[in-house]
Amino acid sequence: MANDLLTRPKSAFLFTDGVFYDQPTPETVSKGFQHLGVLNYAFGIAVQQKGDGRDGLTPKEITDQMRQLQAFVGTSPDTPRIKQADESSFEVLDEIASYFVNQFPKDIEQNLPRVIDRPYWCGFTSPGRCLNADPETFPTADFCKWVPLNRAKPLGRGKCMDQDWCQWATKPQCTADSYCDWFAGKCFARTP
């Protein structure tokens, strides 16, 4: 429920032994988690390819896996919320689970102020979700606007953006956006 987004700590845990082949969708979705106060954790098993090459990951796939884990968590590779290991890690899974459980309270304490400052995300890919006004499912319309690629089709293809996004190149584009004003040859976010 939207009314407890900021009061109840939440986390998402990705455990994988491979790579995502449907990028950029997983990376885009994980950015939404971060803006709604969900702390992401990732553990990747990177078993290197051996012998006939049918099992395991290539060196490129291992590098891709780490990049994807970083994108999911939203931090650098040395963060305590990412672990990548080889097949020897199967023996220490209980220790790894304990590590993440112990890390969670510290991460909540460090990240909660940022979440309270901006408890929303305008990265949705459909106008319906971007312009959602239902307080039970989080009213993104309070923070976001839909910027169509084609003005003739306002609910067609486009991007969900923060309401203060006003990077329009021309005065007609700018003044057509109810959140923007044109002044001295530039488009600015309208002052509330």
N, CA, C and O of each residue as an XYZ file, in Angstrom:
768
protein
N       0.845     -1.184      0.000
C       0.000      0.000      0.000
C       0.888      1.243      0.000
O       1.970      1.246      0.586
N       0.427      2.270     -0.648
C       1.219      3.484     -0.800
C       1.452      4.197      0.522
O       2.495      4.824      0.704
N       0.508      4.115      1.445
C       0.631      4.907      2.666
C       1.719      4.400      3.611
O       2.050      5.090      4.575
N       2.281      3.225      3.369
C       3.378      2.779      4.226
C       4.684      2.604      3.457
O       5.599      1.932      3.934
N       4.777      3.198      2.281
C       5.992      3.044      1.475
C       7.243      3.466      2.218
O       8.295      2.850      2.048
N       7.155      4.492      3.031
C       8.336      5.021      3.683
C       8.502      4.552      5.117
O       9.535      4.821      5.730
N       7.528      3.867      5.663
C       7.610      3.493      7.068
C       7.990      2.033      7.278
O       8.328      1.642      8.395
N       7.944      1.237      6.245
C       8.262     -0.177      6.395
C       9.453     -0.529      5.506
O       9.337     -0.444      4.283
N      10.595     -0.922      6.079
C      11.761     -1.277      5.256
C      11.442     -2.458      4.350
O      10.766     -3.407      4.744
N      11.949     -2.370      3.120
C      11.689     -3.416      2.131
C      12.976     -3.757      1.398
O      13.876     -2.924      1.295
N      13.066     -4.986      0.887
C      14.231     -5.351      0.099
C      13.825     -6.335     -0.993
O      12.824     -7.044     -0.887
N      14.634     -6.350     -2.037
C      14.495     -7.332     -3.113
C      15.836     -8.032     -3.238
O      16.885     -7.387     -3.218
N      15.801     -9.333     -3.366
C      17.036    -10.107     -3.412
C      17.103    -10.871     -4.721
O      16.214    -11.665     -5.028
N      18.154    -10.635     -5.494
C      18.367    -11.336     -6.762
C      19.452    -12.381     -6.560
O      20.578    -12.062     -6.177
N      19.102    -13.618     -6.821
C      20.051    -14.726     -6.728
C      20.101    -15.348     -8.115
O      19.087    -15.850     -8.601
N      21.270    -15.325     -8.763
C      21.335    -15.804    -10.140
C      22.605    -16.600    -10.407
O      23.631    -16.401     -9.757
N      22.516    -17.494    -11.366
C      23.708    -18.213    -11.820
C      23.949    -17.933    -13.304
O      24.632    -18.695    -13.988
N      23.377    -16.829    -13.790
C      23.536    -16.500    -15.204
C      23.452    -15.015    -15.451
O      23.820    -14.210    -14.595
N      22.963    -14.646    -16.635
C      22.831    -13.246    -17.027
C      21.427    -13.009    -17.584
O      20.743    -13.948    -17.992
N      21.006    -11.730    -17.595
C      19.730    -11.365    -18.198
C      19.917    -11.219    -19.707
O      20.862    -10.575    -20.163
N      19.024    -11.814    -20.467
C      19.094    -11.677    -21.921
C      18.036    -10.716    -22.446
O      17.979    -10.455    -23.648
N      17.205    -10.190    -21.564
C      16.126     -9.285    -21.985
C      16.382     -7.856    -21.527
O      15.445     -7.145    -21.165
N      17.653     -7.425    -21.540
C      17.975     -6.053    -21.157
C      17.364     -5.080    -22.158
O      17.262     -5.443    -23.330
N      16.958     -3.895    -21.791
C      17.212     -3.227    -20.521
C      16.067     -3.352    -19.521
O      16.092     -2.673    -18.494
N      15.073     -4.183    -19.775
C      13.893     -4.255    -18.911
C      14.232     -4.514    -17.442
O      13.742     -3.771    -16.592
N      15.044     -5.529    -17.086
C      15.336     -5.744    -15.653
C      16.010     -4.542    -15.001
O      15.703     -4.201    -13.859
N      16.923     -3.902    -15.719
C      17.625     -2.744    -15.170
C      16.664     -1.581    -14.948
O      16.747     -0.893    -13.931
N      15.761     -1.360    -15.885
C      14.784     -0.274    -15.762
C      13.868     -0.512    -14.565
O      13.612      0.406    -13.787
N      13.377     -1.733    -14.416
C      12.484     -2.069    -13.310
C      13.189     -1.901    -11.969
O      12.596     -1.393    -11.017
N      14.440     -2.319    -11.888
C      15.150     -2.232    -10.613
C      15.352     -0.786    -10.173
O      15.439     -0.523     -8.973
N      15.429      0.155    -11.108
C      15.548      1.566    -10.739
C      14.283      2.045    -10.033
O      14.348      2.904     -9.153
N      13.152      1.501    -10.410
C      11.904      1.827     -9.730
C      11.920      1.397     -8.280
O      11.431      2.123     -7.415
N      12.479      0.217     -7.996
C      12.596     -0.244     -6.614
C      13.332      0.781     -5.760
O      12.883      1.123     -4.666
N      14.459      1.267     -6.261
C      15.292      2.184     -5.502
C      14.538      3.445     -5.112
O      14.700      3.946     -3.999
N      13.713      3.963     -6.018
C      12.994      5.204     -5.749
C      11.824      5.009     -4.783
O      11.307      5.980     -4.230
N      11.410      3.768     -4.581
C      10.299      3.500     -3.671
C      10.779      2.904     -2.350
O       9.992      2.322     -1.604
N      12.054      3.047     -2.070
C      12.573      2.632     -0.771
C      12.874      1.158     -0.647
O      13.030      0.662      0.468
N      12.963      0.441     -1.748
C      13.304     -0.975     -1.712
C      14.817     -1.085     -1.897
O      15.359     -0.637     -2.907
N      15.485     -1.676     -0.928
C      16.925     -1.896     -1.040
C      17.164     -3.215     -1.763
O      16.668     -4.261     -1.346
N      17.917     -3.157     -2.835
C      18.178     -4.346     -3.637
C      19.493     -4.992     -3.221
O      20.485     -4.313     -2.960
N      19.475     -6.314     -3.166
C      20.664     -7.108     -2.878
C      20.832     -8.107     -4.009
O      19.852     -8.572     -4.590
N      22.083     -8.435     -4.321
C      22.316     -9.357     -5.435
C      23.443    -10.315     -5.102
O      24.468     -9.936     -4.534
N      23.224    -11.562     -5.471
C      24.243    -12.589     -5.324
C      24.319    -13.362     -6.626
O      23.339    -13.976     -7.048
N      25.460    -13.334     -7.251
C      25.639    -14.035     -8.519
C      26.640    -15.160     -8.388
O      27.761    -14.962     -7.919
N      26.224    -16.344     -8.808
C      27.142    -17.479     -8.894
C      27.703    -17.451    -10.312
O      26.954    -17.556    -11.284
N      29.004    -17.312    -10.428
C      29.658    -17.225    -11.732
C      30.589    -18.419    -11.898
O      31.791    -18.330    -11.647
N      30.015    -19.532    -12.323
C      30.800    -20.744    -12.551
C      31.408    -20.633    -13.942
O      30.694    -20.545    -14.941
N      32.723    -20.637    -13.990
C      33.406    -20.453    -15.270
C      33.283    -21.697    -16.142
O      33.316    -22.827    -15.655
N      33.142    -21.463    -17.425
C      33.017    -22.524    -18.415
C      34.272    -23.400    -18.411
O      35.397    -22.908    -18.332
N      34.040    -24.717    -18.499
C      35.164    -25.659    -18.519
C      34.901    -26.736    -19.571
O      33.764    -26.939    -19.995
N      35.923    -27.393    -19.967
C      35.792    -28.561    -20.841
C      35.121    -28.271    -22.158
O      35.610    -27.480    -22.965
N      33.969    -28.936    -22.370
C      33.296    -28.852    -23.672
C      32.565    -27.526    -23.899
O      32.066    -27.291    -24.999
N      32.491    -26.658    -22.888
C      31.882    -25.337    -23.057
C      30.375    -25.315    -22.984
O      29.765    -24.273    -23.223
N      29.745    -26.454    -22.653
C      28.282    -26.467    -22.575
C      27.771    -25.915    -21.248
O      26.671    -25.363    -21.197
N      28.534    -26.050    -20.193
C      28.112    -25.590    -18.870
C      29.005    -24.454    -18.402
O      30.188    -24.405    -18.742
N      28.445    -23.552    -17.630
C      29.212    -22.457    -17.072
C      29.151    -21.203    -17.927
O      28.572    -21.196    -19.013
N      29.764    -20.140    -17.413
C      29.734    -18.833    -18.064
C      31.084    -18.511    -18.691
O      32.133    -18.882    -18.165
N      31.038    -17.817    -19.817
C      32.266    -17.341    -20.443
C      32.785    -16.157    -19.630
O      32.030    -15.588    -18.842
N      34.054    -15.769    -19.795
C      34.543    -14.580    -19.096
C      33.705    -13.334    -19.394
O      33.486    -12.516    -18.500
N      33.236    -13.176    -20.629
C      32.385    -12.028    -20.976
C      31.061    -12.088    -20.213
O      30.579    -11.061    -19.735
N      30.472    -13.275    -20.096
C      29.218    -13.412    -19.358
C      29.420    -13.123    -17.866
O      28.535    -12.561    -17.221
N      30.569    -13.501    -17.321
C      30.860    -13.205    -15.914
C      30.958    -11.692    -15.709
O      30.451    -11.162    -14.721
N      31.607    -11.007    -16.638
C      31.683     -9.541    -16.580
C      30.295     -8.930    -16.727
O      29.947     -8.000    -16.000
N      29.494     -9.451    -17.671
C      28.117     -8.968    -17.857
C      27.289     -9.192    -16.599
O      26.497     -8.335    -16.208
N      27.476    -10.349    -15.965
C      26.720    -10.645    -14.754
C      27.004     -9.603    -13.672
O      26.078     -9.123    -13.019
N      28.278     -9.252    -13.477
C      28.617     -8.261    -12.448
C      28.005     -6.903    -12.797
O      27.482     -6.220    -11.917
N      28.064     -6.510    -14.058
C      27.471     -5.238    -14.471
C      25.958     -5.245    -14.208
O      25.399     -4.246    -13.756
N      25.308     -6.365    -14.491
C      23.865     -6.469    -14.272
C      23.535     -6.480    -12.777
O      22.529     -5.901    -12.368
N      24.360     -7.125    -11.964
C      24.149     -7.101    -10.511
C      24.280     -5.667     -9.996
O      23.490     -5.226     -9.161
N      25.286     -4.941    -10.502
C      25.463     -3.541    -10.114
C      24.249     -2.712    -10.506
O      23.777     -1.891     -9.720
N      23.739     -2.921    -11.716
C      22.576     -2.159    -12.175
C      21.358     -2.467    -11.304
O      20.568     -1.571    -11.007
N      21.201     -3.712    -10.899
C      20.074     -4.104    -10.058
C      20.159     -3.444     -8.693
O      19.162     -2.943     -8.174
N      21.359     -3.446     -8.110
C      21.546     -2.889     -6.783
C      21.658     -1.366     -6.833
O      21.255     -0.679     -5.894
N      22.205     -0.841     -7.926
C      22.321      0.599     -8.082
C      23.546      1.191     -7.406
O      23.544      2.361     -7.024
N      24.584      0.395     -7.258
C      25.795      0.872     -6.598
C      27.029      0.314     -7.287
O      26.925     -0.374     -8.303
N      28.187      0.609     -6.739
C      29.447      0.137     -7.309
C      29.702     -1.324     -6.928
O      29.047     -1.855     -6.031
N      30.661     -1.978     -7.612
C      30.887     -3.406     -7.341
C      31.418     -3.707     -5.940
O      31.332     -4.850     -5.491
N      31.959     -2.723     -5.246
C      32.488     -2.989     -3.905
C      31.440     -2.777     -2.809
O      31.772     -2.792     -1.623
N      30.185     -2.582     -3.198
C      29.125     -2.387     -2.208
C      28.891     -3.664     -1.404
O      29.068     -4.766     -1.921
N      28.497     -3.517     -0.152
C      28.182     -4.708      0.634
C      26.889     -5.392      0.201
O      26.554     -6.457      0.719
N      26.161     -4.796     -0.740
C      24.899     -5.407     -1.170
C      25.053     -6.273     -2.419
O      24.057     -6.750     -2.963
N      26.289     -6.484     -2.881
C      26.550     -7.351     -4.037
C      27.605     -8.374     -3.642
O      28.614     -8.049     -3.017
N      27.345     -9.603     -4.019
C      28.352    -10.658     -3.877
C      28.345    -11.458     -5.179
O      27.288    -11.790     -5.716
N      29.520    -11.752     -5.661
C      29.650    -12.617     -6.826
C      30.701    -13.649     -6.473
O      31.773    -13.301     -5.979
N      30.408    -14.904     -6.720
C      31.325    -15.957     -6.320
C      31.255    -17.121     -7.295
O      30.360    -17.191     -8.138
N      32.214    -18.034     -7.169
C      32.222    -19.202     -8.039
C      31.548    -20.384     -7.342
O      30.894    -20.213     -6.313
N      31.710    -21.578     -7.905
C      31.003    -22.750     -7.375
C      31.386    -23.098     -5.942
O      30.622    -23.785     -5.265
N      32.535    -22.651     -5.459
C      32.931    -22.955     -4.079
C      31.995    -22.288     -3.065
O      31.959    -22.684     -1.900
N      31.253    -21.297     -3.497
C      30.361    -20.576     -2.588
C      29.138    -21.386     -2.169
O      28.472    -21.035     -1.195
N      28.835    -22.459     -2.887
C      27.696    -23.274     -2.495
C      27.849    -23.784     -1.067
O      26.857    -23.986     -0.368
N      29.074    -23.990     -0.640
C      29.329    -24.517      0.693
C      29.108    -23.476      1.791
O      28.962    -23.833      2.960
N      29.083    -22.218      1.433
C      28.963    -21.163      2.445
C      27.687    -20.328      2.271
O      27.651    -19.170      2.687
N      26.659    -20.891      1.671
C      25.421    -20.134      1.427
C      24.792    -19.632      2.722
O      24.242    -18.531      2.747
N      24.860    -20.416      3.797
C      24.297    -19.959      5.077
C      25.026    -18.716      5.578
O      24.393    -17.789      6.083
N      26.348    -18.691      5.443
C      27.131    -17.523      5.865
C      26.778    -16.299      5.013
O      26.677    -15.183      5.522
N      26.594    -16.525      3.730
C      26.248    -15.418      2.834
C      24.876    -14.859      3.191
O      24.688    -13.643      3.222
N      23.914    -15.746      3.462
C      22.571    -15.299      3.861
C      22.650    -14.476      5.143
O      22.000    -13.436      5.245
N      23.430    -14.922      6.117
C      23.590    -14.182      7.371
C      24.226    -12.819      7.118
O      23.850    -11.825      7.740
N      25.180    -12.779      6.214
C      25.845    -11.519      5.884
C      24.826    -10.488      5.393
O      24.822     -9.350      5.864
N      23.964    -10.879      4.452
C      22.979     -9.948      3.914
C      21.954     -9.534      4.971
O      21.558     -8.369      5.024
N      21.523    -10.473      5.807
C      20.558    -10.156      6.866
C      21.160     -9.148      7.848
O      20.469     -8.232      8.293
N      22.424     -9.309      8.182
C      23.079     -8.373      9.089
C      23.347     -7.019      8.440
O      23.409     -6.002      9.131
N      23.502     -6.999      7.139
C      23.772     -5.759      6.414
C      22.510     -4.897      6.273
O      22.609     -3.672      6.202
N      21.343     -5.514      6.231
C      20.088     -4.809      5.948
C      19.818     -3.636      6.906
O      19.519     -2.547      6.416
N      19.902     -3.785      8.233
C      19.628     -2.631      9.118
C      20.572     -1.455      8.870
O      20.148     -0.300      8.930
N      21.837     -1.734      8.595
C      22.800     -0.659      8.309
C      22.411      0.085      7.030
O      22.487      1.312      6.968
N      21.998     -0.663      6.022
C      21.621     -0.047      4.750
C      20.360      0.799      4.882
O      20.252      1.861      4.269
N      19.403      0.325      5.685
C      18.181      1.104      5.918
C      18.546      2.446      6.534
O      18.067      3.493      6.098
N      19.394      2.406      7.549
C      19.787      3.635      8.235
C      20.480      4.619      7.287
O      20.252      5.825      7.373
N      21.318      4.114      6.390
C      22.053      4.973      5.455
C      21.178      5.508      4.331
O      21.405      6.622      3.858
N      20.184      4.741      3.892
C      19.421      5.094      2.689
C      18.071      5.742      2.941
O      17.530      6.386      2.042
N      17.512      5.596      4.127
C      16.166      6.113      4.363
C      16.043      7.620      4.153
O      15.037      8.051      3.591
N      17.012      8.455      4.574
C      16.849      9.898      4.316
C      16.697     10.230      2.827
O      15.913     11.111      2.472
N      17.433      9.538      1.957
C      17.316      9.779      0.518
C      15.932      9.382      0.009
O      15.365     10.063     -0.844
N      15.396      8.297      0.524
C      14.082      7.826      0.106
C      12.998      8.807      0.533
O      12.066      9.069     -0.229
N      13.108      9.353      1.745
C      12.110     10.300      2.232
C      12.126     11.580      1.401
O      11.076     12.177      1.167
N      13.310     12.007      0.951
C      13.412     13.212      0.128
C      12.702     13.072     -1.216
O      12.158     14.046     -1.734
N      12.706     11.869     -1.779
C      12.101     11.667     -3.094
C      11.476     10.274     -3.175
O      12.073      9.360     -3.744
N      10.292     10.108     -2.615
C       9.686      8.774     -2.521
C       8.856      8.392     -3.741
O       7.745      7.883     -3.594
N       9.369      8.625     -4.921
C       8.624      8.254     -6.124
C       9.606      8.003     -7.256
O      10.802      8.270     -7.134
N       9.077      7.482     -8.364
C       9.891      7.186     -9.540
C       9.044      7.446    -10.772
O       7.903      6.995    -10.862
N       9.612      8.176    -11.717
C       8.901      8.498    -12.964
C       9.541      7.790    -14.150
O       9.742      8.404    -15.198
N       9.858      6.528    -14.004
C      10.482      5.783    -15.095
C       9.552      4.781    -15.755
O      10.005      3.911    -16.500
N       8.262      4.892    -15.493
C       7.315      3.926    -16.060
C       7.238      4.067    -17.578
O       7.503      5.137    -18.126
N       6.878      2.991    -18.243
C       6.883      2.965    -19.697
C       5.492      3.031    -20.318
O       5.348      2.915    -21.535
N       4.479      3.216    -19.495
C       3.127      3.348    -20.049
C       2.467      4.586    -19.447
O       2.684      4.907    -18.278
N       1.656      5.282    -20.257
C       0.991      6.476    -19.725
C       0.039      6.142    -18.587
O      -0.116      6.938    -17.660
N      -0.601      4.981    -18.639
C      -1.536      4.600    -17.582
C      -0.870      4.525    -16.224
O      -1.407      5.034    -15.240
N       0.305      3.892    -16.156
C       1.009      3.763    -14.875
C       1.648      5.086    -14.469
O       1.686      5.423    -13.286
N       2.146      5.827    -15.441
C       2.770      7.120    -15.165
C       1.763      8.103    -14.576
O       2.086      8.861    -13.661
N       0.547      8.085    -15.104
C      -0.475      9.050    -14.708
C      -1.466      8.483    -13.699
O      -2.571      9.003    -13.547
N      -1.067      7.417    -13.012
C      -1.917      6.786    -12.019
C      -2.234      7.760    -10.877
O      -1.328      8.375    -10.314
N      -3.497      7.894    -10.547
C      -3.909      8.814     -9.478
C      -4.475      8.073     -8.266
O      -4.949      8.718     -7.330
N      -4.441      6.755     -8.257
C      -5.017      5.961     -7.180
C      -4.079      5.928     -5.972
O      -2.990      5.362     -6.069
N      -4.468      6.517     -4.837
C      -3.589      6.549     -3.667
C      -3.297      5.169     -3.092
O      -2.304      4.998     -2.385
N      -4.131      4.194     -3.377
C      -3.908      2.837     -2.865
C      -2.740      2.147     -3.563
O      -2.095      1.282     -2.970
N      -2.460      2.514     -4.809
C      -1.362      1.882     -5.551
C      -0.223      2.853     -5.813
O       0.622      2.582     -6.665
N      -0.177      3.954     -5.119
C       0.809      5.018     -5.194
C       0.516      5.961     -6.361
O       0.641      5.579     -7.524
N       0.132      7.177     -6.044
C      -0.320      8.134     -7.058
C       0.839      8.814     -7.793
O       1.217      9.936     -7.454
N       1.390      8.149     -8.779
C       2.517      8.727     -9.516
C       2.117     10.014    -10.241
O       2.983     10.831    -10.552
N       0.848     10.207    -10.510
C       0.400     11.439    -11.184
C       0.669     12.675    -10.328
O       0.691     13.788    -10.854
N       0.872     12.506     -9.035
C       1.212     13.639     -8.169
C       2.639     14.144     -8.426
O       2.973     15.274     -8.069
N       3.474     13.306     -9.045
C       4.882     13.626     -9.222
C       5.354     13.592    -10.675
O       6.360     14.214    -11.019
N       4.630     12.866    -11.526
C       5.095     12.580    -12.879
C       4.149     13.121    -13.941
O       2.989     13.432    -13.671
N       4.678     13.223    -15.158
C       3.868     13.601    -16.321
C       4.293     12.727    -17.493
O       5.418     12.229    -17.531
N       3.391     12.546    -18.444
C       3.680     11.756    -19.640
C       4.093     12.710    -20.757
O       3.351     13.627    -21.106
N       5.271     12.489    -21.310
C       5.791     13.318    -22.399
C       5.692     12.476    -23.673
O       6.527     11.599    -23.894
N       4.686     12.730    -24.512
C       4.499     11.911    -25.710
C       5.539     12.213    -26.783
O       6.020     13.340    -26.901
N       5.876     11.193    -27.560
C       6.777     11.403    -28.694
C       6.051     12.134    -29.818
O       6.668     12.834    -30.621
N       4.738     11.960    -29.860
C       3.931     12.582    -30.903
C       2.783     13.336    -30.225
O       1.898     12.717    -29.635
N       2.795     14.652    -30.307
C       1.763     15.479    -29.657
C       0.358     15.152    -30.142
O      -0.610     15.340    -29.405
N       0.235     14.665    -31.369
C      -1.084     14.321    -31.904
C      -1.664     13.089    -31.196
O      -2.877     12.879    -31.208
N      -0.800     12.284    -30.584
C      -1.239     11.080    -29.850
C      -0.705     11.181    -28.422
O       0.286     10.529    -28.092
N      -1.344     11.985    -27.569
C      -0.802     12.257    -26.238
C      -0.628     11.036    -25.342
O       0.203     11.063    -24.434
N      -1.383      9.974    -25.569
C      -1.230      8.777    -24.736
C      -0.555      7.647    -25.507
O      -0.631      6.482    -25.115
N       0.105      8.002    -26.603
C       0.861      7.015    -27.371
C       2.251      6.844    -26.784
O       2.472      7.090    -25.599
N       3.176      6.423    -27.620
C       4.553      6.219    -27.165
C       5.139      7.506    -26.599
O       4.876      8.597    -27.103
N       5.925      7.365    -25.559
C       6.527      8.528    -24.922
C       7.372      8.119    -23.733
O       7.845      6.985    -23.647
N       7.557      9.066    -22.809
C       8.349      8.830    -21.605
C       7.641      9.417    -20.401
O       6.991     10.458    -20.490
N       7.773      8.746    -19.291
C       7.273      9.253    -18.029
C       8.411     10.074    -17.404
O       9.521      9.570    -17.235
N       8.131     11.330    -17.065
C       9.161     12.234    -16.562
C       8.676     12.940    -15.299
O       7.474     13.026    -15.045
N       9.630     13.445    -14.510
C       9.278     14.292    -13.370
C       8.490     15.496    -13.877
O       8.730     15.975    -14.985
N       7.557     15.982    -13.075
C       6.754     17.132    -13.506
C       7.605     18.373    -13.749
O       7.205     19.247    -14.519
N       8.766     18.470    -13.112
C       9.602     19.659    -13.321
C      10.545     19.531    -14.522
O      11.386     20.403    -14.738
N      10.414     18.455    -15.303
C      11.199     18.320    -16.533
C      10.619     19.269    -17.576
O       9.463     19.133    -17.977
N      11.419     20.219    -18.005
C      10.967     21.217    -18.979
C      12.073     21.528    -19.980
O      12.422     22.693    -20.172
N      12.610     20.535    -20.598
C      13.701     20.732    -21.535
C      13.202     20.816    -22.978
O      13.826     20.272    -23.889
N      12.100     21.485    -23.173
C      11.555     21.655    -24.511
C      12.410     22.642    -25.297
O      12.917     23.613    -24.736
N      12.570     22.394    -26.596
C      13.445     23.220    -27.432
C      12.741     24.445    -28.002
O      13.388     25.438    -28.335
N      11.402     24.375    -28.115
C      10.681     25.498    -28.732
C       9.611     26.035    -27.793
O       9.152     25.342    -26.885
N       9.224     27.281    -28.031
C       8.201     27.910    -27.205
C       6.852     27.187    -27.308
O       6.210     26.979    -26.278
N       6.387     26.791    -28.523
C       5.107     26.071    -28.586
C       5.111     24.760    -27.786
O       4.123     24.427    -27.132
N       6.221     24.022    -27.843
C       6.305     22.787    -27.062
C       6.238     23.104    -25.571
O       5.524     22.446    -24.814
N       6.983     24.107    -25.169
C       7.065     24.483    -23.757
C       5.713     24.947    -23.221
O       5.270     24.486    -22.169
N       5.065     25.845    -23.930
C       3.807     26.404    -23.432
C       2.661     25.401    -23.499
O       1.647     25.575    -22.824
N       2.814     24.351    -24.309
C       1.794     23.299    -24.346
C       1.868     22.401    -23.112
O       0.918     21.677    -22.814
N       2.989     22.446    -22.397
C       3.187     21.641    -21.195
C       2.718     22.469    -19.994
O       3.298     23.513    -19.698
N       1.689     22.015    -19.316
C       1.094     22.784    -18.218
C       2.032     22.964    -17.016
O       1.745     23.765    -16.126
N       3.139     22.233    -16.983
C       4.090     22.360    -15.880
C       5.273     23.271    -16.225
O       6.182     23.438    -15.412
N       5.265     23.862    -17.432
C       6.413     24.640    -17.893
C       6.005     26.045    -18.324
O       4.857     26.295    -18.691
N       6.988     26.962    -18.268
C       6.833     28.338    -18.740
C       8.013     28.693    -19.627
O       9.123     28.200    -19.423
N       7.772     29.550    -20.611
C       8.830     30.032    -21.505
C       9.254     31.412    -21.045
O       8.416     32.290    -20.838
N      10.572     31.605    -20.882
C      11.072     32.910    -20.465
C      12.472     33.118    -21.044
O      13.336     32.249    -20.932
N      12.681     34.267    -21.656
C      13.985     34.662    -22.205
C      14.586     33.591    -23.116
O      15.783     33.309    -23.070
N      13.725     33.008    -23.940
C      14.209     32.028    -24.915
C      14.495     30.647    -24.366
O      15.125     29.834    -25.042
N      14.033     30.359    -23.126
C      14.263     29.039    -22.522
C      12.991     28.550    -21.840
O      12.121     29.329    -21.450
N      12.922     27.243    -21.713
C      11.787     26.604    -21.047
C      12.183     26.271    -19.612
O      13.227     25.665    -19.373
N      11.338     26.672    -18.656
C      11.598     26.456    -17.239
C      10.406     25.768    -16.577
O       9.274     25.874    -17.050
N      10.673     25.064    -15.480
C       9.595     24.485    -14.688
C       8.801     25.609    -14.045
O       9.365     26.555    -13.496
N       7.484     25.489    -14.123
C       6.604     26.505    -13.553
C       6.731     26.493    -12.027
O       6.754     25.428    -11.409
N       6.811     27.652    -11.441
C       6.912     27.780     -9.995
C       5.547     27.510     -9.386
O       4.554     28.092     -9.821
N       5.480     26.629     -8.378
C       4.175     26.303     -7.773
C       3.535     27.496     -7.071
O       2.441     27.373     -6.519
